[in-house]
Amino acid sequence: MEFSAEQIAGLLGGKIIGNKHIKVSDVAPIEEALPHHLSYITDAKYLPFLQTTRAGVVLLTKSLLDDEALRSVDLASFDSTAFIAVDNARGAIAQLLQAVADTMNPRRKGIEQPAYIAEGVVVPDDAYIGAFAYIGRNVRLGKGVQIYPQVFIGDNVRIGDNTVLYPGVRVYYNCRIGSNCILHAGVVIGADGFGFEPDAQGVNQKVPQIGAVIIEDDVEIGANSAVDRAMLGNTVVRRNTKIDNLVQVAHNVEVGESTFMCAQAGVAGSTKIGSHCVLAGQVGVAGHIEITDRCVFGAQTGVAGNIRKPGTYMGSPAIDASVWRRAVVRFKQSGQH
């Protein structure tokens, strides 16, 4: 698939500097790009690469045009590279990639066979139900939902408009998933929380988990992640939260809106995580604690207690990142003696 600089600028509402007829068919970093590549620069530290890049088209964040490194450069004089000035080059790349993705994997319609759809379930005309999907009793499907092959949807589940469930997703009974969500292959929503209680003989007895899971709008959950159902009440993932692959969210947890949870992070039961937080890879969060809004936890941080103050934390148990970095320096120094 090939696009000219003029077509790209038109789609993005950007301003072309240079040859509008140059065409590109792929994307690459500015330092590796070849003539058939589209690239982009959002940070001034990459501007020196403009002197040597072979990229056919380069997106530039408009504010960089006033940078000292560009004041003496005549971008219009580049024979084999066209520049397109946009408000946010990284956001513009995302917009272009979405357009390409929509072409490569377009939305589908219709019901493939064999598929099981319980009696009385209404499938919207613009929805897609893939082969070997199972849709239980009293399920409600929103407009434009995309249910890929081998998806299981249990009884009484609600799924909002334009939500996508990729192959092998399992949604247990009574759970709710909002609109414009994406659940990648192997996601499990609503499996039992990890609840057991020893009896008088010390035998672990299962505590029934009769609550549910609520996934609000615009949430994306990566492959093979799990959000467990509550013992009572609901496990909740608030709107616009993004969860990576292989993440565990335990029973009765509440994850605030617009939070990021990276691969292999795990949150124990009944913990509340605020909005606009970041849990980097392999962060572990203890149960029955509260984390305030706008906290960032570095990779492998162990959060053992309440976090009341926004900030960046590292280490186990979690402490202020600046303190942790100084401590690591001292650790290294002590090992040299």
Secondary structure, 3 states (H helix, E strand, C coil): CCEEHHHHHHHHCCEEECCCCCEECEECCCCCCCCCEEEEECCHHHHHHHHCCCCCEEEEEHHHHHCHHHHCCCHHHCCCCEEEEECCHHHHHHHHHHHHHHHHCCCCCEECCCCEECCCCCCCCCCEECCCCEECCCCEECCCCEECCCCEECCCCEECCCCEECCCCEECCCCEECCCCEECCCCEECCCCCCEEECCCCCEEECCCCCEEEECCCCEECCCCEECCCCCCEEEECCCCEECCCCEECCCCEECCCCEECCCCEECCCCEECCCCEECCCCEECCCCEECCCEEECCCCEECCCECCCEEEECCCCEEHHHHHHHHHHHHHHCCC
